């Protein structure tokens, strides 16, 4: 199912990649199946007691960010079309192609100086590729770069190394303002993983 969808909608992305000389699909990097059906993510969204299905086609321009009400999930917000500026999907892991990182500094300042409550102001922007309801299996991405963000640490995304307890080694942090030559971002868990698969 996923392989047909991927090769149909985005021919420039190989439907199989090689991992340790074994062909595998993108599903190889997750503990669940792709959420893509018929070339798009289908999500039931309920608003004001009305439920509708919103589609996120592969290749759509989107922003992805942690869902503040369901921290295990990331929201996918459309950047064009009928639902421009609205949430069109949710997933535990979102794959973005040609990623960039955006931080709204005014909103960040409200969090750290005035309101002391979270608001959506930082996200990964790019082309929607896929979504999964499981975390990425990091051991299968040997050449990835870990990126993270906290409004209390910096006003931008940054590279991060974590120790065995999950604490950040602040001396090794470096600013990340673009994809640093990586074609894909996997928004999953505590951080974003930049990779070329």
DANORCOR-V157584 format. One line per field, one symbol per residue. psi: psi as a letter, one per 20 degrees, with the letter a starting at -180 (. if undefined). burial: I if it has 16 or more other ideal C-beta (glycine too) atoms within 10 Angstrom, else O. A space follows every 50 residues. Layout:
psi->???
burial->???
This chain:
psi->gggggghghmiippiqrpolkpqqrhhhjrjrqqjppljqpppopppljp pqppqnqpiqprqpqpohhmiiqqqopqjrahkpjqpirqqhppppqlqr pppohghghhghhfhkqqqoiprpqbppgrqqlrqqnhijmhkrppqrpp higrkrqqqqpqaiiiqpnhhjpqqoiaikiphqpooqciappprj.
burial->OIOOIIOOIIOOIOIOOOOOOOOOOIIOIIOOOIIIOOOIIOIOOOOOOO OOOIIIOIIIIIIIIIIOOOOOIIIIIIIOOOIOOOIIIIIIIIIIIOII IOIOOOOIOIOOOOOOOOOOIIIIIIIIIIIIIOIIOOOOIOOIIIIIIO IOOIOOIIIIOOOOOOOIOOOOOOOIOOIOOIIIIIIIIOIIIIIOI
